[in-house]
Amino acid sequence: MITLNSIFSSNMILQANRPVRFFGEGKGEVAITLDGVRKTATSRDKWLIEFDAFGYGGPYDITVELDGVFSVLRNVYFGDVILLGGQSNMQFKLWQSSEPKENYRGNKNVRLFTVDRMEMSEEHFSSRDGWVELTLENAPHFSAIGYYVAQGLATDDRKIGLIACYQGASVIQSWMPREVALVPEFEIENRFADHEWYPVWNDDAVLWEHMVKRILPFSLSSVLWYQGESNASKSEADIYLDMLKAMISSWREGFEHEELRFIVIQLADHLDRAGYAWWKIQEEQLRAQNEIPFVRSVICRDVCDNIDIHPKEKDILGDRICEALRNFK
């Protein structure tokens, strides 16, 4: 049986001005028709069909033939696709933020796809929903940072697609291939071994295999990366920038985009975790923009009340991220 990857559905946003890649798995014949151009492939295991880049716009209907079975993906636009990566501060929902509920609003120019996590009990959306439009009713369940960034960037002429690809309480080693997660042996202080789920996804390469690889090589505009709390041991803090470099390099290779833009969001100050490791990671996250090409760092240490590891003022961060993306050179 031949299948189309779940990231492809009606209402999706494809990245403008980048190669358009469709892919899936299984054995059989596949054909994709986009804007009057039909391309085919024969698959024994995995398949990929690539089209030349399209400019911003739409809507398009895309015909998919899988072993002679036809389906049509409707209302598809080319816009900017932003991946939301990291741990719980990226997973943090709008309803958890300081935003008054009366200020929530939908936006027909914003759509979201959710990569399934290993533990989905706290997630409103799943891959089965496909790409969902931001509405007043579902806004509370969007990543707060994703919501603010998309609201700040989306226009009728440039729609925004968000990909939720995060996991609370995750270490950076889990987000990169095993062969590049070659970290020296040392005591990991924040594996959360007392929780039944956390150790499952915090081994090397687990989230890379379970989440990131599922959507490779979908074309993206940018990645927003908010992570580091779970690596705040002295040993890991000392090499956090090296691990970040390795992760970014592996993602760029996987998404086939050497200049894929990354926004690295600094950890907020937090009194209970204050100390060398926390401060070192904050420092390394700011250094990232000077050490890694096509990376911008966003200051966050002042966006907090110092007692909550999850700052509720995500609107301030959203504004800073939008500014960083607009000024990207």
N, C-alpha and C positions, 0 to 999 in steps of 0.2 A: 504494500500500500504506500502510495506517495502522498506527502502532506506539504502544506504551506506553513511556514513558521507563524506562530500565533500573533506575532507583532503586526502582521499584515491583516487589516480589516477595513471595512467601510469607515468613513470619517477620519481616517488617519492623516497625519501630517508627515510628508516626506521632506527631506532636507533639500532646499533649493541650492543650485549651483555646485552640487556635488554628484558623483556617480550615483545612479539609482539602482540599488541591488535588491533583488528578490531571492529568497532562499528557503530551503526546507530539507526534508529527509525522505528516505524511502526509495523503493525501486519502481521505476516506471518512466513515463513520458510526461513532460510538463511544457506548457506554452503560456506566455504572458503577452497580452496585447495592451500597449499604453500609447495613447494618442495616435492610433492608427498603425503603429509599428508592432509587429508580432515577432517574438523571439522564442526559441525552443531549446530544450535540453533533455538529455537522457540520463537518468540517475540510477546508479547501483547502490548508493548509500546516502550521499548528500548531494544537493544540487544548488547551483547559483546562476542566476541570469542577471546581466547588468545592462542598463541603458545609459546613454549619455545624460549629462546634467540638464535639468529644466530650470527655468527662472521662476521667480515667485509667481504664484497664481493658482487658478483652478476655478471651479471644481472639475475633476477628471473622474471618469469611470474606467476601471481597470478590469479586463477580462482574464480570468485564470482558468486554464484547462489542466486538470490532473487526470491522466489516463482517460481522456475523453469526457470527463465530468466537468461541466462548466459552472463557474460562479462569477459574480460581478462585485467588485469592491467599489462602492459608490461614495460620492461626496469627498473625494480625496484632494488635498491641497498640497502645494509646495510652499514651505515656510522655513522657520528655524526650529530645529529639534535640539532640546537641551536635556541632558541626562542629569538626574538628581542622584548623586552618589554619597555614600558615607554611612554614618550610624544614626543614633536616635535624634540628634538635633536636626537632621535632614528629614527623618521620618516624622518628626513632631508636626501634628496636624493644626489646621487653622483654628479649630474649636478649642484647642489647648492654649492658644496665644492670647495676648492682651487685646486683640481686636474685638470691639463690641459687635454682637451678632447683627445689630441693625445696619452695620456697615458692609456686611457680606454682599457680594454681587456676582452674578454670572457674567460670562463673556463668551460670545459665540465664536470668537477668534482664538480660543484656548482649548486644547484637547490633551488628554492624559492617557498614557498606556502604563500599566503596572506589571513589572516583572515579578512573578510569584516568589515570595520568600519561603524559607523552610518552615516557618511558623507564622501562620496567617491569621491568628485569632483576633488581632487588633487592626486588621486591614479591611477597609470597606470595599475596595476594588480588587479584582484579580485579572489575570490574563484573559479569562473567559469573557470579560466585559468588552474586550477590544479597546478601541480608542473612544473615550467618553468626553463629551463637551462639558466645559465648566458651566454649571447652572447654580442658581441660588440655593437649590435644594442639596446639591452634593458638595458645594464649596467647603463646608466644615471638614470634609474628609480628605481634602487635598493637603499635601505637604504645605505648611505655612510659607516656607521660603519659596517653594515652587509657585504657590499662588501669587505672592507679591511680585516675584520676578516676571511671571507671565503677564500679570495685569499691567506691569510697568512697560513691557515691551510690545505687546500684541497690538496690531492695528488691522483694519480691513484689508490692507495691502500686504501685510506681513504677519501671517498667523504663527502662533507658537505651539509647538508640540512638546510636551513634557514626558520623559520616561522616568518612572519611579523605580530606582534600582538601589535600594538602601536596606540596611539591616542594623537595628539597634544593638548596642553592646558588641560591636564587631571590631576586630583588630585588623590593621592594614595588611598583615601577612596573608589573611584569608582572601583578599581581593586581587591577588596576583598569581600568575602561574607558579606551580611548585618549583620549577627549575630556576626562577628568579627570586623566590622567597628564601634565599639561602642566608638565614639569620644565624649568627653565632649562638651556641647553646648558652642560655642563661635563664634565670628564674623569671617567669612571666607573672607579674603581680596581679594582673587584672583579667584572669581567665573566667572569673565568675563561676567557679566550679561548683558552687552551692546551688546553682540553678540547673534544672534538668535539660534546658535547651542550649544555653550559651556555649558549653564546650563543643556541641555538635557543629556549630558554624565557625568556630574559632581555631580550627586547625588550618595549617597552610593550604592555600588554594581552594578551600571548600566553596567560598562564595564566588570565586572566579569560575569554578566549574558549574556551580548550581544556578548562578544568575547571569553573570556577564557573558559567558560563552553562548548562552541561549539566544542572544540578540546580535551576535557578531556575524557579518560586518555591516550592520545597519548604519547608514550615513548620519552623522551628527554635526551640529554646529559647535556645541560647547558641552563641557562637563562642569557641574558645580560640585565641589568636593568638601564635605564638612565632616571631619573625622579626626580622631586623635585621643579622645578621652580614654579609650581602652588600651592605649599604648603608653600610658603615663607612668611607666617605671623608669628608673634611672638608666638601666641598660638599653631599653628601647628608645628612650628620648635621645640618647647620644647618637643613635643611627637613624632617627626618624626621617631626616631629610634624604638620606640614602635610600631608605625604603620607599619614600614618596617618589623619588626619581625612578626607581625600578618599576613601581606600579604604573606611573604615567607612561613610561616607555612601552610597557606591555600592552596597555590599553590602546595607545596610538597604533601599535603594530596590529592589534586585533581588529580595530575599527578601520584599518587601512587608511589612516589620515595622520601623516607625520607632523602636521601643524595643528592638530586638534587642540582647541583652546581649553585650558583648565582655569577655573576660579577656585583658589584654595582659601577657605574660610577659617580664620584663626579661632582657636578655642577662646571662650569667654573666661574671664577671671572667676575663680570659685574658691571660697575661703577654706572649705574642707579639704580641697585637693592642692592648696597652695604649697609650693615647694619647688625644688630644683627641676624635677621631671616635667611638671606642668608648665613651668616658665620656659623650659628648654624647648618643648614642643611648640609653644606659642612663638618663640623666637625663630625656630626652624621654618614654621609656616610662613612667616613674613619674609625670610630669606629666599623662599622658594621662587619668588618672581625674579630674583636676580641670578639664581642658579640654574633655572630650567627655562628653556625657550617657550614662548607662547603660554606663559603662566602669569596670572595676576593674583596677588594676595589681597584679601579683604580683612581689615581690622575688625575684631569683634570683642576684644578684651574689655572694652568700655560699655558693651551692650549687655548689662547684667545687673543683678542686685547683690551679687557675690555669695548668695546662699543657695541658689538654684542652678543645678548643672544644666538645666534646659531654660535658657533665657526666653521669656515670653514675648519680648519686643522684636519679633522677627520682621516687622515692617521696616525697621531701621536697616537691618541687614539687607532686606530686599532692595531698598533704595541704593545702597552701596554696591551691591552686585550689579544692578542695572547700569549704574554709572561706569563700573569697571568694564562691562561688556560693550557699552557704547564707545568707550575710549580705547578699545583694544586696537593696537596697531600691528 
